[in-house]
Amino acid sequence: MDPDTLNHWRRTIKRILTDLAAVPFPEVVTMSAKTVFDEAADVYLVVVVGWQDVRRLHGCLVHVEIKGDKIWVQQDGTEDGVVADLLAAGIPKDCIVLGFKSPQSRALTQFAVA
């Protein structure tokens, strides 16, 4: 992959996830979101941690990886979808893999299969 494209993708993913982590949560939960960026492995996460009354909340809200010449969206627990943000940033559909869908289901989308 072209180094300029790779760096553009990295910057774009980091910006999208950083903006997402800054969105406040509803008042019914005490929760925070943190970004986890591993540029060496090209793995980018938003994790959430907190409480709803006595119930512990912890998990991965978004998981994106750059693998080869594709951006893999492995997990997207957002309301509007990280994919929409990637598309708005100019990332072509054929460079995005919906990793949270089965390979059979991916073939029915307009996105990359693998």
C-alpha positions as CSV (number, residue, x, y, z in Angstrom):
1,M,0.0,0.0,0.0
2,D,1.1,3.5,-0.8
3,P,2.6,5.1,2.4
4,D,0.6,8.3,1.9
5,T,-2.7,6.4,1.7
6,L,-1.8,4.4,4.8
7,N,-1.0,7.6,6.8
8,H,-4.2,9.3,5.5
9,W,-6.2,6.2,6.7
10,R,-4.5,6.2,10.1
11,R,-5.1,9.9,10.6
12,T,-8.7,9.6,9.5
13,I,-9.5,6.6,11.7
14,K,-7.8,8.3,14.7
15,R,-9.8,11.5,14.2
16,I,-13.1,9.7,13.8
17,L,-12.6,7.6,16.9
18,T,-11.3,10.5,19.0
19,D,-14.4,12.5,18.1
20,L,-16.6,9.6,18.9
21,A,-15.0,9.0,22.3
22,A,-15.7,12.7,23.2
23,V,-19.5,12.3,22.8
24,P,-21.1,12.5,26.2
25,F,-23.2,9.5,27.5
26,P,-26.7,9.8,28.8
27,E,-27.1,10.8,32.5
28,V,-28.5,7.4,33.4
29,V,-25.0,5.9,33.2
30,T,-21.6,7.0,34.7
31,M,-19.4,6.0,31.8
32,S,-16.4,7.2,29.9
33,A,-14.9,6.2,26.5
34,K,-11.2,5.9,25.8
35,T,-9.3,5.5,22.5
36,V,-6.7,2.8,22.2
37,F,-4.5,3.2,19.1
38,D,-1.8,0.6,18.2
39,E,-0.3,2.0,15.0
40,A,2.4,-0.7,14.8
41,A,-0.4,-3.3,14.5
42,D,-2.8,-0.9,12.9
43,V,-5.5,-1.6,15.5
44,Y,-7.8,1.2,16.6
45,L,-10.4,0.9,19.4
46,V,-12.9,2.9,21.4
47,V,-13.5,1.1,24.8
48,V,-16.2,2.1,27.3
49,V,-16.0,1.7,31.0
50,G,-18.4,2.7,33.8
51,W,-21.5,1.9,35.8
52,Q,-25.3,1.9,35.5
53,D,-26.5,1.7,39.1
54,V,-24.7,-1.4,40.5
55,R,-24.1,-2.9,37.1
56,R,-20.6,-2.7,35.7
57,L,-20.3,-1.7,32.0
58,H,-17.2,-2.5,30.1
59,G,-16.6,-3.3,26.4
60,C,-15.4,-2.4,23.0
61,L,-17.6,0.1,21.3
62,V,-15.6,0.3,18.0
63,H,-12.8,-1.9,16.6
64,V,-11.2,-0.9,13.3
65,E,-8.1,-2.5,11.8
66,I,-6.0,-1.8,8.7
67,K,-5.2,-5.1,7.1
68,G,-3.3,-5.1,3.8
69,D,-5.1,-2.7,1.5
70,K,-8.4,-2.7,3.4
71,I,-10.0,-1.1,6.5
72,W,-11.7,-3.8,8.5
73,V,-14.6,-2.6,10.8
74,Q,-14.6,-5.5,13.2
75,Q,-17.1,-4.0,15.7
76,D,-19.3,-0.9,15.5
77,G,-21.7,-0.3,18.4
78,T,-22.4,3.3,17.4
79,E,-25.8,4.7,16.5
80,D,-24.9,6.2,13.2
81,G,-22.0,3.9,12.2
82,V,-18.3,4.4,11.8
83,V,-18.6,3.3,8.2
84,A,-20.6,6.4,7.4
85,D,-17.8,8.5,8.8
86,L,-15.2,6.6,6.8
87,L,-17.3,7.2,3.6
88,A,-17.7,10.9,4.4
89,A,-14.0,11.1,4.8
90,G,-13.5,9.9,1.2
91,I,-12.6,6.2,1.9
92,P,-14.0,4.2,-1.0
93,K,-16.5,1.4,-0.3
94,D,-14.2,-1.2,-2.0
95,C,-11.6,-0.4,0.7
96,I,-13.9,-1.1,3.6
97,V,-14.7,-4.6,4.9
98,L,-17.6,-5.1,7.3
99,G,-15.8,-7.6,9.5
100,F,-18.8,-7.9,11.9
101,K,-20.8,-9.5,9.1
102,S,-20.3,-13.1,7.9
103,P,-18.3,-13.6,4.6
104,Q,-21.5,-14.7,3.0
105,S,-23.4,-11.6,4.1
106,R,-20.5,-9.3,3.0
107,A,-20.9,-10.6,-0.6
108,L,-24.4,-9.0,-0.6
109,T,-23.1,-5.5,0.4
110,Q,-21.5,-2.9,-1.8
111,F,-18.4,-3.1,0.4
112,A,-15.3,-5.2,0.1
113,V,-15.6,-8.9,1.0
114,A,-12.1,-9.4,2.3
